[in-house]
Amino acid sequence: DVHFFPPQDREALLNAHRNLSRWLSLAGRMPLVEFLRQVLKDGRYEVSLSRGSRGEQAISNMEKLLDSARDLELQEGGDLADFTEWLNNRIDFIEEEGEADIDISLGGAVQIMTVHQSKGLEFPMVFVPDLSAGFNFGEREPLYADHVPYEINITGDRITRKELPELGIDAANPENEWESEPILLKRIMKNRLRDKLTAEKKRLFYVASTRAMDHLVLVGHADFYSDTLIRRLLYMPTEMLTNWMDWLNQILGITFKLQGQRGELLYENKTGEKMKIPYRLFADEASLMDSGIEYRTEFSK
């Protein structure tokens, strides 16, 4: 009975009980790193860590731990139980972990990182390079392997799934001179994988573009005078485009709005919010016969 404890301890116990009950209800329903951040936030752990002369180092150590949790989740599909087991194994069998490098994002320096590593962080200015790099959908892989759920059971707060293995291969086609071709199942898996990877690329582009607090610089190359590009942007669905530059070009209509050497692109979203994007167009003076151009945004005061 909590009433046997002093008032201050009683309130602390009741608060701990409320937090534990809430965390149990959230476990398994949130991405691992988001759940861990929620636990740290509710427990005000970051506030405690940031105190004292080692506060900055302690915060960086915590971010290093969360990065490990993110890697486990992304690479192995690990959940909270897997992360707890991984952490216990390191405590029991591995020498003391070295401290993290001080998070240089706190010190005003330039930091280079992947989109995954940037999740949860913000910076005054963000550069997202190589927008014209093509997506890798793994479509030339000779073998596709996956697990397909055929039964889902919900019991209380627990969700269990039963899955069947699925394999897609290439096989000789007797109706086409025994040429090796993907079987029907592999074609279905290929389309499903492409849809899944396209959705993931959309999420990554959103994460990359929302890390900026003041200025966002998107860097990519496109031949705005190319008939092939214009046809692609006019008639191809967004889901079929294969790089971020084409997405941006199609959504903002950059190719169809460029006029002269300097101007502004006016973009309005579905809610009526408007945004002006200043630009300059630079011809390649070294090769005037080439139709290639360079496109840059320009921040005006």
N, C-alpha and C positions, 0 to 999 in steps of 0.2 A: 504494500500500500504506500503510495507516494506521500501520503499525509504524515508519515513518520519522519520525512526528511525536512531539513530547514527550508524556508520559503524559496531562497535563491536556488538551492539544489533541486527542489521540487519543480520549479519552472523550467530549469535546464533539462530535467528528465522528460517532462511533458513535451517540450519542444523537440527533443531527440526522437521521441515516439512518433510525433507527427511527421517529422522528416523521413524516418525509416518507413512508415506506412506509405507515404507518397512515393518514395523511391522504389519500393517494391511494386507499386502499381505502374510505374513508368518503365521499369527494367524490361527489356525485350520489345518495347514499343517505340523506342527511339534509337537512332544511330548511336553506336557505342560512344564516340567522342562527344557528341552533343549531350548524352546522358551523364558522362563524367563531368562535363563542364557545369551541368545543372546541379549535380551533387556538390561540386566545389563552390558554386554560387550560393546555394541554400545554406551551406555550412560556413559561409564567409571565410573560406580557407585562404583565398587570395589576399584578403585584407590582413590576415595574420601573417602570411608569408612576407608581405611587402614591408613589414616593420623592421627596423634595425638596419645596420650597415650592410647586411647580406641580403637585403630584400630583393634587389635586382637579380642576384645570382639564384635565389630561391625560386623566383618567378620563372626564370629561364629553365631551371631544372624541372619544374612542373610542366612547362611546354614541351620539353624533351620527352617526358613520360607520355604526354598526350599524343605526340608524334608517333611514338611506338605503338600506342593503341590504334591510331589511324592506319598505320602500315599493316597491323594485324587484321584489321577489319577489311581493308581494301584488297590485300594480297591473298588472304586465306579465308575471308568471310567470317572472321571470328566474332563472337559475341562477348557479353560480360563474363560469362563463366570461363571462356577460353582465355580472356585477358587476365582474369584472376589466377588461373593455373599458370599462365606464362610468367606472371609477376612472382608468384610463390616459388617457381622453379629458379628464377634468377636470384631470389633472396637466399634460397637453400644451397644452390650449387655453383653460383658464379661469384667471383670476387667482387668487391665493392665497385659499384658503377661509378665511372668518372663523371665529373660535373659537366653540365652543358656549357657551351660557349654563351657568353652574355648576348642576349637578344639585341642585335645591332639595330633593329627597327626602333628601339627605345632611344638610340643615341644619335639619330639623324643621318646615319650613313646609308649608302646605297646597298641594297640587298637584292640578290638574285635568287629566285626560288621557283619551284614548280607551282602550278595552279593548286594542286592538292596541298602543298605546304603552306599556301597563303590563306587557307580557310580560317576564318575567325580573326584575321589581321586587317588593319587599315593603314594607308600611307597617304601623305599629302599629294604625291604624284606617282602614278603607276603607268609603266610602259608595258603593253602586251605585244610582243614581237611576232613576226613570222605568221601573220594571219593567212597568207596564201599557201601555207604548207598543206598538202593533201592529207585527208584522214586515212588512217590505216585500219581497214575493216577486216583484215585477215582473210580476204576472200580467196587467196591462193593456197590456203592450207589444205593438204590432201585429206585430212581427217577432222571432222567436227565431232565433239563429244559434249553431251549436256545431260542434265537430269530434269525430267518433266514431272511436276506434281500431279498425281491423279486422285488424291484424297487429302482433305484438310479438316482437322478436328480442333474444335475450340472447347477447352475445359477450364472454366474459371478464368484465370489470368494467363493460361498457357495455351499456345497454339502449336500444334504438331502437324507435320506434313509427311505424307508417304510419296516417294518418288520412284520413277523408273528410269534406268539409264537409256540414253538415246545416242546412236552413232550414225554419222553420215559419211559416206565414202564415195570415191570415184570407182566406176566399174565399166568394163568393156560393153559397148552398145552394138549388138549384132546387126541392127538396122542402119548403122552408120559406119560400116566397114570396121567394126570392132574398135572404134576409137574410144578412148577413155573419157567418160563423161560423169558428172555428178548424178547420183540417183535422186529420185524424187524427194526422199526424206532429207538429203543433204541440201537440196534447193530450198526446202521449207525452213530448215535450220539456218541457212544462209540469210534468208530474208528476216527471220526473227532476230538473228544476231545483229544484222545491220540496223534494224529498228532500235534495238537495245543500245548499241554503240552511238547511234545518232542522238538518242535521248541523253546519254551521258555527255556527249560533246556539247549539247545545249546547256546542261548544268555547269560544265566547266567554263564555258564562255561567260555565263552569268556570274559565276564566282570571280573570274578574272576581272570582269568589267566593274564589279561593285566593290573592289578593294580600295578604290581611289576616293579620297575625301575632297580634294579640290580639282585636280586635273587628271584626266584619263587620256593617254596617247595610244591609239591603235595603229600598229605599224604593219603594212602589207603592200603587196604590189599587184596591180591589175592593168591590163591593156584596155583602157576605156574606149579606144577606137576599134576594137576587135568586133567584127560581126558575129563571130562565134560566141563571144562573151555576152553580147546583147541578146542573141537568141536564147542562150542558156538562162539568163536572168528573166526574160520575158515569159518563157514557156515551161521551164522546169520547176516542179514543186520544191519548196525549201528542203524537204526531207531527202531529196535526191542530190542536192548540191554537196560537194565534197571538200569544202574548206570554209573557214570562218570568214574570209574576205568576201566570198560570194554571198554568204548569208548577209553580211553587213551591207554589201552593195545592193542586194535585192530589197532588203527591208527599208533602207534609207533612199533608194533610188538614185544613188550617186551618179551612175553612168548617164542617166537621163536628165540630170539637173545641172551638170557642169556647163558653165557658159563663161567664155573669156578666160583670162589668166587668174582672176581673183574674184571671190564672191562668197556667198553664204548659202548653205543648204538648210532649208527650213523643214524640220521634222515634227510631225504632230502625231501623238499616239491615240489610241481609241478613247481615252478619257478626256481628250481635248488639251492635254498639256503640250506645250510647244517648246522646241529647242532649236537654237540657231547654231550651226557648225561652220565656222569660218574656214576657208581653204585657199590654197594657192596651187597653181599647176605649173610644174617645171618641165620644160622640154629638155631632152638630152642633147646639149650643144655639141657634144663630141661626135654624134652620129645623127645628123639632121635628116637623113634619109630613112631612119628607123622610126616606126610609128609608136615605139614604146615611150611612156611618160612616167613621171614620178608624181605621186599625189601626197600632199602633206597638209595637215591641219595647222592653223596658225592662231595662237592665243593672243588676242588684242587686249590692251589695257582698257 
